[in-house]
Amino acid sequence: MVEPTQYGREVAHELTAILSFWMRHSLDASGGFIGRLTDDGRVDPTSSKGSVLNARILWTFSAAHRQTGNADYRAVADRAYAYFVRHFLDQTHGGVYWSVDPVGQPLSTRKQIYSLAFAIYGLSEYYKISAKPEALQISIDLYHWIEQYSFDGALGGYWEAFSREGALLADLRLSEKDRNDPKTMNTHLHVLEGYANLYRVWPDAGLKRQIRALLATFRMHILNADTHHLRPFFTADWQPTADLVSFGHDIEASWLLLEAAQVLADAATADAGDAELTGQFRQIAVSMARATAAGLQADGSLYHELNRESGHCDTHREWWVSAEAMVGFLNAYQLTGEAGFYEQSVGAWQFAQQHLLDRERGEWRWGVLDDYRPMPGEDKIGFWKCPYHNVRACLAVWERLRNKPLAIS
């Protein structure tokens, strides 16, 4: 078994490797970052640039600089901030464009709440390292945009997508793979993630109220209390529309939900209710980790998705799922002291080392098929292929192992 000190050294080394890849290959000579790099190393100069990718790059290099102090990471974070503010912010109607063209002109001006949430996540992280008032103010403005247009004051939660001017769209889908439903687990998870990070630097009473409401929404509607898995898609009044298990989202949410509750409990304005809420989500985190662990394969990986209605299982493995498993299972170990959770975290890392890390070209592959062949036609850098999941996993595991030494027996 890999000892905690060795695990920490390995992820610290991998952190450097991933960030070095992005510094070498993602910078666009015309400004910002390229839109697409194929798995075999070809840049697509015609590719659009997505706000989600660029917000995630901003978060990644800001968080990496905050934790390591590396000046090169700060320089990339500065570049990401400047490009994002100049090209993705809608200066007329507020919010964030979904995409821009290769030279930075607005391409899709729809306002996807998922994207605004990641903008808040990245901008608030950048504020931590820069102390630039405008970075914080933009984060606050985006929060208010979401609350003005997307919050459902009658039934709770957030609507998915809007026109540039803020009109609810008929096509709400985040991607072609998703259902066209008005409310989704995925968007709510990342709104919570962005709001929690903003609260760290702006402990506003209204923001706190909405974080608590989001946690209640997860407890009442999104989390299945019988299975401890998340329900993914909903009608406006929170009726589930699909019976799917997304293993990666389950293990990711297990620690993100607790982290959001802990952010409230750690604030100077915390009260007894915040401590109680954190206790509830500690139990939820462990229950979700146990439920996810039941889906682990012998090689330490998690399948992608299970359709409980048809029984069909997508057996490919995607990079982000293993990254989130590293954090989620380590978090469960720290909550329980159960060595099995630690071994599952290490197992996810070892699967990534063996099957996902591209030793020849760098970074992590999008994923592998059930026979471990790389998934064909997927990007190394792209609209959805980003450094956020695997860098965050390395940062989180490294930080947890440094700050809370583990004794594994």
Secondary structure, DSSP 8 states (H G I E B T S, - for coil): ---HHHHHHHHHHHHHHHHHHHHHHSB-TTSSB-S-EETTS-B-TT--EEHHHHHHHHHHHHHHHHHH--HHHHHHHHHHHHHHHHHTB-TTT-SB-SEE-TTS-EEE--EEHHHHHHHHHHHHHHHHHH--HHHHHHHHHHHHHHHHHTB-TTT-SB--EE-TTS-B-S---SSTTS---SEEHHHHHHHHHHHHHHHHH---HHHHHHHHHHHHHIIIIIB-TTT--B--EE-TT--B---EEEHHHHHHHHHHHHHHHHHHHHSTT--HHHHHHHHHHHHHHHHHHHHHHTTB-TTS-B-SEEETTT--EE--EEHHHHHHHHHHHHHHHHHH--HHHHHHHHHHHHHIIIIIB-TTT-SB-SEE-TTS-B-TT-EEESSS--SHHHHHHHHHHHHHHHHS-----
